[in-house]
Amino acid sequence: MSRASAKAALSQYSKNAVVTGIESANPHRLIQMLMEGALDKIASARGHMQRNTVSDKCQKIGCAIAIIKGLRMSLDQEKGGEIAINLDDLYDYMERRLLEANRVNDVGLLDEVTNLLREIKEAWDAIAGHATA
């Protein structure tokens, strides 16, 4: 993952959030920040969906999709092999589920993506001590 591609994805996250430490964050931390941002946007979209504030819901889901696209772009399938390919497929699935959640106003689909992303984030967080700067 290049620092530039992670920063580009983080720009979507930082549009609506106060983000500090991007410049000094290592690549591992940048991915953590992207995942945190996507989870935040999905949670916000969930609230807007429940309150029936359609334009805000659409905007938050769009932000979450953009962040997940950034996560996909940061994958190095050459170095990451099968794990990177599987993550790419999973991120693609999450994007499609978010689009469907937006289309049909299904909180359950948002929850499904949240649970998947949390699982990935927990695994990513667990390797923090082994990541290189």
Buried (B, 14 or more C-beta within 10 A) or exposed (E): BEBEBBBBBBBBBBEBBEBEEBEEBBBBBBBBBBBBBBBBBBBBBBEBBEEEBEEBBBBBBBBBBBBBBBBBBBBEEEEBEEEBEEBBEBBEBBBEBBBEBBEEEBEEBBEBBBEBBEEBBEEBEEEEEEEEE
